[in-house]
Amino acid sequence: MNRRLALQRLSALSAASLLPWGGAAFAATPSTLNALPRTALVIGNSRYKGAPLKNPANDAGAIAENLKKLGFNVVSQLDGGKAAMENAIRAYGEQLARSKGVGLFYFAGHGLQLSWRNFLVPVDANLDRVEDVPRQTVDLAGLLGGIGKAGNPMNIVILDACRDNPFGGELKSGKGLSQMDAPIGTLLAYATAPGNVASDGSGANGLYTEQLLREIGTPEAKIEDVFKRVRLAVRRSSQGQQIPWESTSLEEDFYFLPPASIRKLSEEELARQFAEEAAIWEKAQQAGQIAAVEDYIRRYPSGHFSELAQVRLDRMLARQGEKKVGLVNTAANPYTKGTGVIDLNYRVGDRYVFRSIDLLTRVENRKVVNTVSEIAEDKVIYNNGALVTDLLGNILKRPDGTSFSPSQFFVSEYSLGKKWTTRYAIHFARGGQDTIELELKVVGRETVTVPAGTFDSYKVEARGWVLGIGQSLEWTFWVAPDKVNRIVAMEAWWRQRGRITRSERQELESYTRAG
């Protein structure tokens, strides 16, 4: 690439927009987790007095058997009373402290929530009153805290325990389990979304564990992909009435059945893999069929278009009459930062005004006004076609004529620890193109004040590269999906060979929802 063309592209990348352009060629790096000892505690409680369950003992037995095949040292306990459960959990934590390996805790049985705390119920519990719960059950927060003291690098906690509260008397608990954010180095998995209940299953296993057993031994599948495939299968099997949920704070890749070797891929290999994935996603879009979208999600659960695919699947299933359960999300819950879900119901006339400030000089340099003029099937058109985005806010066309292939810089749901990637092409108005790749992560929740007001927001960090010109990009943006379906603020830094070439902060100045 000659210097003139590179400068033209750099200038185009720095042009006014509501989306930062950038990316990085990220590849899997060897994970030490997969070489560590594996320890599991599996508990299945079925024989409850007055409220027996059919499948937890079967579920626990099948999970234990599969974990042994996957290299776990497994301790199993069936139909344990409180003392037995607490002793087993204590011994499990001590073993993790000695081995400093990967831990997995699985529980199937009754569970309930009370004042936002989750409790796993032993078979000898006799729960008639509120005060019986902390005395006769196992507090999940205490369990997680005890495991955390072991100091091991990774823990997996799987709870197939979101059934209706079967206990009578004066005890009135919330439905299902309460949302919790996973502690550092932990993946926390529920059989269904917090605030909802799970099926005990009509066969030998509960619906959730049945699908988990099918996916857990998939060769070379990252742990997050295993649970995403389980989620899709359970959702479709239950017609949306049970949708598994996970919270994760994992930083390294973990495989139940790892590949023979994990190596960093070259840019050429990444480009080839991306081209294959993009072709499958394009085919799924053109087919307009649920099966094609599902096929893409199964192949690429954490793919470069997986967030877009989930939105499309939601809309297609809703048109077919699916009434999927939703996560019960409330600011009163002290154990979670919550989950923000974007409102996709745009209206013609919705108006967004942003101001731009140079981060180095603190000088306001421009103002952007975007008004929704048309809403297509999966596009939002502003200012009579000058700007086009998808429903999530990802730009497809910019006022200067630059266009973009599908991307998922913005997604539909935000929760603490969520990570995703995107890779897309920029086609410049003056000719030429470049490729962008980004990794993004929700790193916290903060209160942000901008001219439009004060917003309780999710903070997202994006890091990446413009591959062709080797430009590094760093952005931080804040979103408040329950209040406004565009960004609240964004700070962007452009660097070329380590030197800052441009910086910008964009802030929402006003937002008017059409009546």
Order of alpha helices (4+ residues) and beta strands (2+ residues): alpha-beta-alpha-beta-alpha-beta-beta-beta-alpha-beta-alpha-beta-beta-alpha-alpha-beta-alpha-alpha-alpha-beta-beta-beta-beta-beta-beta-beta-beta-beta-beta-beta-beta-beta-beta
